Every structure is written in structure tokens, then in C-alpha cells.
Amino acid sequence: MIYYSTRDTDRKNPQTFANAVLQGLASDGGLFLPEKLPTLPNSFFEHIERISNEDIALQIAVAFIGDEIPLDVLKQIVVETINFDLPLFPVKENMFSLELYHGPTMAFKDVGARFMARVMAYFVKQHLKQEVKVVVATSGDTGSAVAAGFFGMEGIKVYILYPKGKVSPLQEKQLNTWGGNIIALEVEGSFDDCQALAKQLLNDEELKHTAYLSSANSINIARLVPQSFYYAIAYKQLKQYQKPIVFCVPSGNFGNLAAGFMLKLMGMPVERFIAATNANDVFPKFLSEGVYASAPSKVTLSNAMDVGAPSNFERLWQLCDQDVAVFRKYMQSISVSDATTTNTLKTVYETKNYLLDPHGAVGYYALDQYLNEHPDVIGAFLETAHPAKFVEVVEHILQEKINIPAKLMAFAAKEKVAFQVPVDAEAVKRVLQEK
């Protein structure tokens, strides 16, 4: 499989999957995509209910990776990636919650991070003779999942940039209590600042001479490939209802939407995607006005989606042939306010006895609006994190205590270890050079 940067319009710099993963961000600042998306045979989706989840994931992985990883090694990576439940929970008629929070850090990014860590470790061992420094920006869940996925991996150090005061206390403990090869950097700025710093560092020529640099955000193709697994696993469960299927995706950096959309283009029979955003409404405005314009991020209750310059828009732009009409054919988007998020979380808990997190509440509301207008379809929204990860917000809305799982409570007792840094690439670079 050959990969190109989204900015390599003349196709002058082809890369293997291994090189795309190890580079993370292309040298021209673009994101990697396959030269041509692989297609899955019709029989794969026609008979998907007969295929185990592990084999579903393995067939998708092989389509993206080819023979760059031996089949037995790749199978073991896949088994270790999805060795926890990915259930569809019926919330109301024709609406399901795809619960992606049953992994070790209780967030959907466990799937992508576990796969990426193992794939990268394999390629480091096979292709490199030097230490890899992985730089990742996070608004919450990415950092914790990456830390858990890469902790203890030989030959790899991970530097996590997160915005000071803009991550929930429990999420923060999942970022900065690891030690070892996981270094937490508390940035005095927004997530957009963290993301911009990460991109600067990954393209810093001086750093490149002293260490091999890579990324672990959804800018890395090894994060998107496994995120397509759970769309196929959800499709397997929804197919039995024999209705058109819609996926609603709470969206910030748009990696999750890009992963699902790639699988759609590879043959998954899904009718539509709904991109549910919070007040950071760059994408709904793009679909409405036909012009993309990034904006400063706004702070909301659904903080992991507080992104004003979503990186994966660049991938979607290429996948949609740089044509807003193609976007509109397959996708729609809605911006959900904090007030509506609050009301949705509270109402669903009281009337359906189902507890959402703030991001899931955004997804639920957007899907509910769509189903009201399209009663003949069946839909699933992605519930991306356990509500207890946002315990302060959820308890304030409900005015009652919620149960906090033991695996989250274990982090609360650990000691914070983080370096405070300004929004200054040179200051952050010094940490990477010294630690």
C-alpha cells in the first residue's frame, strides 16, 4: 500500500505504511492517506454477522497495511487492541449508543492508541536504530489513551502537551501520573495552541537531527485505521434491523469521522454521517456556506471537542474530492450549545435511565433531531468516554453523585508529574532535548 501526503498533489513522495506511521506528520505538513482507498469485497459486509470481531478488524487492517506486518503479528496486535467490549446499547426506539469506553482509560481512543503503540513498536524494532520521540497534543482523552498504550514501550518516549486548566481533574491525572517514558507538558494555552506546538516540533529541523520524531494524534494514520474497526463491528450488530443506518459522531478534530467515512468509501453500506459539534462550529458553517474557515477554539462542557482548527478536515477534503457537494451528499452537521447539552444529559438520565457524558449528549441530541425527521432509519451515536471522566460536570448537571469505576479512581490517588511550559516552541523544544 502506497501513502501520500494530502499536500503532495503531484505525487512526488510516495511512502510505505511503515514510513507514514513513523513520520506521523508528512514533511510538507500534510496528513497521510492511501494513494487509493482499498475496497473490501461485497461478501465482507453481506456476511459480516458470521465473522468474529477480531477477524473483522484483521481484514480491515490488512487492507490498509498489506504485507508490511506479518499476518500472525498483525493478528496478535488486533487481538490486543480490541480485547474489551464494544457494545451497542439501545437507548430508545431506532437509537443506539455505541459504547466505546470499556477499555483501560475508559475512552474511545484506547482502540486507536493500543493499535498504534503496537504497530509503531514493531516498525521501530524492524526499521530504526534510534529512539523515537512521540509528540501528542490532547484536550483530554487522547493523552491518557496514548500514555496507557505506549507506557513501557522500549525505544519510545512520549511527550503529551495538554492545555492548563482546560482538562477535567480526573482526565488530567490520567495524563500526568505515569512517569517513565511518558512526559507530561502542561501548556499555558488552549488545545489549538498545543496542536500548533506539536506540529511545529514535528517539523523542527534541529530536533530531527537529534531524534526520530513522530505523532500520536489522529494526524497519524495508525490512529485512524483501528478507529474504523468499531464502525464495522457496530454495522454487524445493526444490520439485522434491515433499515438504513446512520452514524452520529461527536466531533472535534474529526479523526473519528474520517475513520468512519473511509470505511464507507471502502464499501460499508451506511446511508449518512452526522457530525455533531459543540459551539466550535467550523464544520457546520462549512457545510452551510461552502467555505472552510478555522476559528479560535471556544471552551465548552464537552471539552475534548473544543477544537477550532480540526486537523482531519484536510483528510476529509481529499476524500471528498475537494468538493463541498460530496460532503453534503454523505454528511450533515449540527452545533449543540452547552445549554442543550445540559438539558439532554439530564433528560435522558431521568427519562431513559441512561447516563451520558457531555460528548455523548451532543451526539444523542444531534441524532435525535435527525431521527425525528427520518423515522425510517436506525442510528447509533458514538459514546466516546465514560461519564465519570467528567464527574464534576455530570454531577453538577444531575445534582447527585455518580459511581466512579475503580480503574478511574486508581488514577485519582497518584501524584502529578508535569512540566509547565508557555506557548513557546523553543521552550517546549528544550524539554524534548533534555528529557
MARMAR-32230 format. One line per field, with one value per residue (C-alpha): residue in three letters; x, y, z. Coordinates in steps of 0.02 Angstrom, whole numbers. Example, Ala and Ser with C-alpha at 12.3 -4.5 7.8 and 13.67 -1.06 7.14 Angstrom:
<rs>
res <- [Ala Ser]
x <- [615 684]
y <- [-225 -53]
z <- [390 357]
</rs>
This chain:
<rs>
res <- [Met Ile Tyr Tyr Ser Thr Arg Asp Thr Asp Arg Lys Asn Pro Gln Thr Phe Ala Asn Ala Val Leu Gln Gly Leu Ala Ser Asp Gly Gly Leu Phe Leu Pro Glu Lys Leu Pro Thr Leu Pro Asn Ser Phe Phe Glu His Ile Glu Arg Ile Ser Asn Glu Asp Ile Ala Leu Gln Ile Ala Val Ala Phe Ile Gly Asp Glu Ile Pro Leu Asp Val Leu Lys Gln Ile Val Val Glu Thr Ile Asn Phe Asp Leu Pro Leu Phe Pro Val Lys Glu Asn Met Phe Ser Leu Glu Leu Tyr His Gly Pro Thr Met Ala Phe Lys Asp Val Gly Ala Arg Phe Met Ala Arg Val Met Ala Tyr Phe Val Lys Gln His Leu Lys Gln Glu Val Lys Val Val Val Ala Thr Ser Gly Asp Thr Gly Ser Ala Val Ala Ala Gly Phe Phe Gly Met Glu Gly Ile Lys Val Tyr Ile Leu Tyr Pro Lys Gly Lys Val Ser Pro Leu Gln Glu Lys Gln Leu Asn Thr Trp Gly Gly Asn Ile Ile Ala Leu Glu Val Glu Gly Ser Phe Asp Asp Cys Gln Ala Leu Ala Lys Gln Leu Leu Asn Asp Glu Glu Leu Lys His Thr Ala Tyr Leu Ser Ser Ala Asn Ser Ile Asn Ile Ala Arg Leu Val Pro Gln Ser Phe Tyr Tyr Ala Ile Ala Tyr Lys Gln Leu Lys Gln Tyr Gln Lys Pro Ile Val Phe Cys Val Pro Ser Gly Asn Phe Gly Asn Leu Ala Ala Gly Phe Met Leu Lys Leu Met Gly Met Pro Val Glu Arg Phe Ile Ala Ala Thr Asn Ala Asn Asp Val Phe Pro Lys Phe Leu Ser Glu Gly Val Tyr Ala Ser Ala Pro Ser Lys Val Thr Leu Ser Asn Ala Met Asp Val Gly Ala Pro Ser Asn Phe Glu Arg Leu Trp Gln Leu Cys Asp Gln Asp Val Ala Val Phe Arg Lys Tyr Met Gln Ser Ile Ser Val Ser Asp Ala Thr Thr Thr Asn Thr Leu Lys Thr Val Tyr Glu Thr Lys Asn Tyr Leu Leu Asp Pro His Gly Ala Val Gly Tyr Tyr Ala Leu Asp Gln Tyr Leu Asn Glu His Pro Asp Val Ile Gly Ala Phe Leu Glu Thr Ala His Pro Ala Lys Phe Val Glu Val Val Glu His Ile Leu Gln Glu Lys Ile Asn Ile Pro Ala Lys Leu Met Ala Phe Ala Ala Lys Glu Lys Val Ala Phe Gln Val Pro Val Asp Ala Glu Ala Val Lys Arg Val Leu Gln Glu Lys]
x <- [0 70 33 45 32 -130 -20 83 -30 99 125 314 347 268 283 258 134 282 357 188 165 342 337 161 152 219 372 265 145 9 -76 -53 -187 -178 -141 -307 -426 -434 -604 -675 -769 -958 -957 -870 -1021 -1150 -1091 -1017 -1130 -1036 -865 -786 -743 -558 -568 -669 -532 -394 -467 -483 -305 -234 -324 -227 -61 -39 109 213 172 168 -9 23 100 -41 -172 -95 -92 -277 -324 -234 -314 -497 -489 -633 -818 -882 -1069 -1219 -1341 -1524 -1570 -1737 -1826 -1710 -1570 -1416 -1266 -1103 -1011 -826 -771 -740 -552 -413 -432 -620 -620 -637 -458 -400 -436 -328 -189 -169 -157 -40 79 99 116 243 343 352 412 538 614 615 667 750 908 870 749 582 506 317 235 49 -71 -226 -385 -410 -439 -302 -163 -224 -253 -84 2 -79 -43 141 190 345 370 557 640 494 468 301 279 99 50 -112 -195 -179 -346 -446 -444 -553 -457 -479 -429 -275 -220 -229 -106 25 47 139 322 448 440 284 323 177 189 59 41 -18 -140 -280 -289 -264 -101 -48 -89 5 157 154 156 298 401 371 439 585 744 859 757 754 944 945 796 668 504 328 150 11 -135 -264 -146 -58 -137 -107 -239 -371 -355 -411 -548 -632 -642 -783 -891 -887 -921 -1070 -1132 -1126 -1247 -1361 -1379 -1512 -1639 -1642 -1656 -1543 -1403 -1342 -1192 -1185 -1008 -968 -829 -681 -526 -631 -521 -667 -775 -632 -609 -793 -803 -654 -742 -898 -795 -720 -893 -985 -1172 -1206 -1327 -1261 -1143 -1194 -1050 -1110 -1007 -1020 -1003 -846 -948 -819 -887 -1074 -1032 -928 -1071 -1193 -1087 -969 -814 -697 -626 -542 -577 -510 -575 -712 -719 -871 -936 -882 -700 -624 -715 -653 -559 -566 -445 -482 -331 -427 -529 -380 -406 -594 -563 -460 -579 -723 -627 -612 -797 -922 -1061 -982 -977 -1161 -1204 -1136 -1135 -1226 -1179 -1258 -1189 -1256 -1248 -1195 -1374 -1441 -1303 -1350 -1535 -1505 -1393 -1517 -1673 -1601 -1546 -1717 -1825 -1717 -1613 -1458 -1309 -1220 -1058 -1060 -991 -1116 -1254 -1203 -1210 -1377 -1460 -1398 -1453 -1621 -1654 -1613 -1721 -1869 -1860 -1813 -1913 -1873 -1688 -1591 -1448 -1303 -1212 -1035 -1023 -840 -798 -865 -968 -860 -714 -813 -879 -883 -987 -1104 -1137 -1169 -1298 -1384 -1366 -1320 -1167 -1122 -1022 -839 -763 -615 -498 -527 -516 -345 -278 -350 -231 -74 48 54 218 214 322 236 279 222 153 330 401 580 536 447 591 713 610 614 802 836 708]
y <- [0 170 326 509 672 768 912 810 849 795 625 650 575 403 318 144 120 100 266 353 287 327 503 538 708 721 831 955 972 865 706 535 445 290 326 241 182 -7 -86 -227 -364 -358 -527 -449 -341 -464 -599 -490 -565 -730 -650 -629 -453 -497 -557 -405 -293 -400 -394 -205 -188 -297 -189 -36 -119 -258 -370 -241 -331 -522 -588 -679 -523 -412 -534 -525 -335 -333 -456 -348 -190 -243 -359 -268 -247 -126 -143 -59 -8 26 196 218 154 154 235 152 210 134 125 145 172 -3 -1 35 225 219 319 277 324 167 74 187 210 25 -19 124 89 -93 -55 83 -26 -161 -38 42 -129 -177 -14 105 101 256 317 383 537 540 711 718 862 821 901 752 575 562 591 464 330 362 359 192 121 172 156 48 29 8 137 260 417 507 694 744 927 974 1143 1201 1214 1150 964 885 841 654 662 763 628 504 612 660 519 390 438 327 354 465 651 771 954 1073 1213 1386 1398 1313 1144 1234 1304 1128 1061 1202 1173 987 1020 1146 1022 881 990 1063 1026 1041 914 797 789 730 611 524 619 553 592 501 617 571 654 484 360 220 303 309 132 49 177 106 -63 -15 56 -114 -202 -86 -114 -301 -276 -151 -247 -364 -221 -205 -16 120 153 322 356 513 562 690 784 893 853 747 592 484 546 522 342 301 391 297 133 198 232 58 -20 -10 14 165 300 452 526 664 768 833 980 1095 1284 1256 1256 1268 1113 1154 1326 1246 1133 1278 1412 1307 1396 1323 1446 1394 1495 1513 1371 1403 1323 1210 1071 944 996 857 935 1112 1123 1273 1208 1022 935 797 916 906 718 737 871 748 603 712 763 942 968 1030 943 775 821 866 703 596 709 840 932 1020 1131 1094 1226 1195 1231 1096 977 1003 979 824 740 773 725 562 511 548 475 335 291 308 412 510 604 782 725 583 707 811 655 598 766 779 601 626 778 677 528 642 693 519 390 251 241 168 262 246 389 363 374 415 420 359 494 479 554 717 688 871 923 773 784 971 941 796 867 694 585 458 299 312 149 78 94 282 301 220 372 497 439 456 602 730 744 878 1016 1184 1270 1429 1434 1441 1311 1345 1317 1154 1100 1118 994 870 891 872 740]
z <- [0 -51 51 4 98 73 13 -110 -257 -387 -301 -294 -122 -100 70 138 280 398 346 358 536 594 519 585 501 323 295 199 346 267 329 253 155 44 -139 -170 -36 -34 -62 40 -53 -52 34 184 226 160 281 418 552 528 557 729 786 781 601 550 619 544 368 378 445 306 177 241 284 156 195 289 452 451 467 632 709 646 711 885 877 830 968 1098 1026 1046 1195 1279 1241 1107 1141 1061 1196 1147 1219 1130 976 825 926 999 1096 1033 1198 1163 1343 1407 1379 1505 1509 1476 1313 1129 1096 1184 1022 915 1042 1081 896 856 1001 950 764 797 917 782 649 769 802 618 534 657 762 865 997 938 1021 1000 1019 1053 1088 1189 1252 1369 1308 1176 1301 1428 1297 1216 1386 1428 1257 1250 1433 1449 1261 1231 1119 1125 1231 1229 1260 1299 1276 1363 1400 1580 1670 1521 1560 1695 1855 1833 1649 1698 1821 1678 1581 1708 1834 1729 1736 1647 1459 1472 1494 1525 1472 1544 1416 1467 1321 1227 1140 974 1046 1097 924 838 951 913 726 745 844 721 581 680 581 733 831 682 687 868 874 764 787 766 818 909 872 741 617 621 501 628 738 601 537 701 730 576 664 781 642 557 722 752 574 608 753 664 502 575 585 395 396 325 451 511 623 729 778 914 826 875 773 653 658 712 569 445 500 479 314 245 286 198 42 59 44 211 171 281 224 314 443 563 631 800 863 1013 999 895 736 596 509 514 444 306 253 260 175 69 135 265 393 555 712 889 997 1124 1296 1321 1433 1301 1313 1206 1058 1090 925 809 678 655 579 494 388 271 251 228 96 -6 23 -40 -197 -133 -169 -40 -139 -98 86 80 -7 135 287 385 541 689 826 1000 1137 1317 1372 1255 1308 1490 1459 1352 1480 1620 1521 1452 1627 1702 1562 1489 1643 1534 1588 1450 1460 1388 1220 1208 1250 1098 991 1063 1030 851 811 895 786 631 680 712 529 463 561 436 481 626 706 827 911 973 1163 1171 1356 1522 1610 1766 1670 1681 1855 1907 1755 1761 1949 1935 1799 1887 2063 2126 2146 2011 2026 1979 1915 2011 1861 1861 2049 2043 1949 2073 2210 2103 2109 1969 1874 1738 1665 1647 1482 1393 1217 1150 1032 1088 1272 1232 1119 1264 1364 1221 1206 1392 1447]
</rs>
